[in-house]
Amino acid sequence: QFEKTIEIHNLSFRYNMHDKLILDNANLLIRKGEKVGFIGETGCGKSTILDIVMGLLSQTGGNLKVDGITLTNELMPAWQKHITHVPQAVFLADTTIIENIAFGIDKQNIDYKRVVQVAEQSHISEFINNLPSGFETIVGERGVKISGGQRQRLAIARAVLKDAPLLILDEATSAVDNETEAALQRSISKVTRNRTAVIIAHRLSTI
């Protein structure tokens, strides 16, 4: 369970044995409910440290603890159930909007009312309702039939539907214009209200 803290303790990481350390003795404490921002230029280790938190990479040294318990390989799948992730490059399937928001859920098991509620929370319901087929609109391969900002908002809605206590946003607004970013930030502000959120950005304005 995630009830109190995530602790990064003396963490180090290198991709290959002969490479220099990208992370060297990093320490960080994130308390449940906090909003934490990572900012810095490309290559400084922002995404790497959170890939380790999500269990996508294994650290070279040090450890990761949740509520004082060290996360081992055996515990990682249980920990990952507490995490939802909104990346910069969102994967959308060539199917309907509702199926993309409820990604990974069998169509017959989708709670339509819940998806509509989540779309409202993510400030995307107006856009969806203005489409000829509404939630049944096909987005095309990788979402080519909708804009970048709309794809990101679908990803945020997907994250909200999962309802995990830890939300990680990795450069989630970097590929859109300033006006779209402002709208996405309003969505993010609303959906992170009762969650622990970690936000990676390369612009201070995003944080």
C-alpha positions as MATLAB code, in Angstrom:
seq = 'QFEKTIEIHNLSFRYNMHDKLILDNANLLIRKGEKVGFIGETGCGKSTILDIVMGLLSQTGGNLKVDGITLTNELMPAWQKHITHVPQAVFLADTTIIENIAFGIDKQNIDYKRVVQVAEQSHISEFINNLPSGFETIVGERGVKISGGQRQRLAIARAVLKDAPLLILDEATSAVDNETEAALQRSISKVTRNRTAVIIAHRLSTI';
ca = [
       0.000    0.000    0.000;
       0.990    3.624   -0.523;
      -0.119    5.499    2.579;
       2.749    7.823    3.569;
       5.953    8.247    1.534;
       8.015    7.364   -1.513;
      11.713    7.512   -0.701;
      14.577    7.532   -3.189;
      17.672    6.634   -1.168;
      21.288    6.999   -2.427;
      20.102    6.203   -5.944;
      22.565    5.886   -8.811;
      22.074    4.832  -12.414;
      24.045    4.294  -15.612;
      22.761    2.695  -18.800;
      25.932    0.710  -19.482;
      28.853   -0.330  -17.306;
      31.272    1.956  -19.157;
      28.975    5.004  -19.233;
      29.142    7.807  -16.696;
      26.503    7.936  -13.966;
      23.344    9.787  -14.983;
      22.184    9.715  -11.353;
      24.738    9.753   -8.562;
      23.649    9.318   -4.929;
      20.254   10.940   -5.445;
      17.933   11.292   -2.441;
      14.323   12.433   -2.425;
      11.294   12.089   -0.155;
       7.801   12.465   -1.649;
       4.929   12.555    0.837;
       1.510   11.309   -0.145;
      -0.598   14.183   -1.483;
       2.363   16.350   -2.490;
       2.837   17.855   -5.941;
       6.476   17.580   -7.032;
       8.020   19.197  -10.100;
      11.166   18.075  -11.937;
      12.651   20.658  -14.268;
      15.862   20.657  -16.272;
      17.396   20.361  -19.698;
      17.251   17.217  -21.816;
      19.550   14.455  -20.566;
      19.817   15.574  -16.935;
      18.001   12.481  -15.587;
      14.431   13.722  -15.022;
      12.711   10.899  -16.864;
      15.290    8.332  -15.761;
      14.594    8.818  -12.067;
      10.863    8.437  -12.629;
      11.328    5.419  -14.893;
      13.036    3.848  -11.875;
      10.136    4.881   -9.611;
       7.729    3.250  -12.100;
       9.808    0.081  -12.286;
      10.665    0.541  -15.983;
      14.398    0.704  -15.181;
      16.447   -0.920  -12.404;
      18.827    1.317  -10.482;
      22.595    0.742  -10.493;
      22.827    1.461   -6.766;
      20.725    2.571   -3.820;
      17.075    1.699   -3.341;
      13.476    2.824   -3.645;
      11.156    2.570   -0.652;
       7.398    2.956   -0.303;
       6.173    3.465    3.268;
       9.600    2.281    4.449;
       9.481   -0.988    2.477;
      12.223   -1.539   -0.099;
      10.763   -2.341   -3.512;
      12.154   -5.593   -4.855;
      11.511   -7.117   -8.278;
       8.862   -9.310   -6.657;
       7.013   -6.310   -5.170;
       7.225   -4.094   -8.270;
       4.060   -5.397  -10.061;
       1.978   -4.649   -6.952;
       3.540   -1.168   -6.703;
       2.836   -0.401  -10.380;
      -0.893   -0.782   -9.762;
      -0.688    2.435   -7.707;
       0.747    4.452  -10.627;
      -0.733    6.086  -13.689;
       1.473    7.749  -16.276;
       0.812   10.441  -18.880;
       3.769   10.541  -21.301;
       4.676   13.147  -23.899;
       3.941   10.719  -26.751;
       0.505    9.247  -26.051;
      -0.455    5.900  -27.550;
      -3.987    5.862  -28.962;
      -5.493    2.833  -30.679;
      -7.420    3.092  -33.953;
     -10.742    2.737  -32.185;
     -13.363    4.877  -30.432;
     -12.756    7.683  -27.969;
     -14.513    5.779  -25.189;
     -12.338    2.696  -25.755;
      -9.197    4.837  -25.726;
     -10.136    6.479  -22.434;
     -10.992    3.053  -20.974;
      -7.878    1.533  -22.546;
      -7.243   -2.025  -21.369;
     -10.851   -2.623  -20.269;
     -13.000   -5.013  -22.301;
     -15.659   -3.034  -24.190;
     -18.540   -4.907  -22.508;
     -17.113   -3.995  -19.083;
     -16.711   -0.242  -19.676;
     -18.699    1.942  -17.277;
     -20.049    4.525  -19.753;
     -21.310    6.913  -17.054;
     -17.928    6.866  -15.325;
     -16.121    7.616  -18.606;
     -18.438   10.588  -19.259;
     -17.762   11.872  -15.726;
     -13.996   11.506  -16.200;
     -14.172   13.357  -19.536;
     -15.862   16.284  -17.769;
     -13.185   16.307  -15.068;
     -10.495   16.364  -17.768;
     -12.109   19.299  -19.642;
     -12.596   17.238  -22.788;
     -16.342   16.521  -22.770;
     -17.238   19.649  -24.794;
     -14.866   18.641  -27.586;
     -16.209   15.058  -27.585;
     -19.873   16.097  -27.557;
     -19.297   18.340  -30.591;
     -18.108   15.382  -32.662;
     -20.709   13.768  -34.976;
     -20.416   10.395  -33.215;
     -19.476   11.693  -29.751;
     -17.735    9.079  -27.635;
     -18.078    6.552  -30.488;
     -15.854    8.648  -32.789;
     -12.886    6.719  -34.231;
      -9.645    8.612  -33.522;
      -7.544    6.943  -36.237;
      -4.161    5.255  -35.921;
      -2.193    6.950  -33.123;
      -4.999    9.522  -32.896;
      -4.311   11.205  -36.247;
      -7.914   12.438  -36.544;
      -7.651   14.676  -33.469;
      -5.215   17.411  -32.385;
      -2.177   17.032  -30.136;
      -3.896   18.825  -27.269;
      -6.953   16.612  -27.611;
      -4.760   13.497  -27.557;
      -3.102   14.707  -24.351;
      -6.483   15.369  -22.726;
      -7.632   11.866  -23.651;
      -4.489   10.571  -21.939;
      -5.279   12.621  -18.831;
      -8.842   11.258  -18.845;
      -7.411    7.732  -19.153;
      -5.196    8.411  -16.133;
      -8.118    9.747  -14.099;
     -10.230    6.696  -14.946;
      -7.528    4.398  -13.561;
      -7.845    6.378  -10.297;
      -4.345    5.508   -9.061;
      -2.964    7.466   -6.081;
       0.277    8.436   -7.882;
       0.049   10.391  -11.142;
       3.224   10.925  -13.180;
       3.177   13.444  -16.041;
       6.283   13.254  -18.204;
       6.532   16.365  -20.413;
       2.780   15.937  -20.957;
       2.275   19.497  -22.255;
       5.546   20.119  -24.095;
       4.283   19.263  -27.590;
       1.415   21.771  -27.653;
       1.106   25.542  -28.087;
       0.827   27.958  -25.167;
      -2.962   28.297  -25.330;
      -3.455   24.516  -25.398;
      -0.921   24.108  -22.589;
      -2.909   26.537  -20.438;
      -6.069   24.473  -21.008;
      -4.195   21.246  -20.210;
      -2.804   22.803  -17.035;
      -6.343   23.569  -15.866;
      -7.254   19.931  -16.475;
      -4.156   18.713  -14.646;
      -4.759   21.052  -11.712;
      -8.255   19.639  -11.285;
      -7.392   15.948  -11.613;
      -4.352   16.102   -9.298;
      -6.277   17.706   -6.448;
      -6.579   14.524   -4.358;
      -3.573   12.690   -5.737;
       0.168   12.640   -5.353;
       1.516   14.118   -8.584;
       4.987   14.222  -10.079;
       5.366   16.510  -13.090;
       8.386   16.574  -15.404;
       8.865   19.684  -17.522;
      11.521   21.589  -19.405;
       9.770   24.952  -18.946;
       9.433   26.673  -15.579;
       6.045   28.042  -16.655;
       4.685   24.490  -16.807;
       5.666   23.865  -13.190;
];
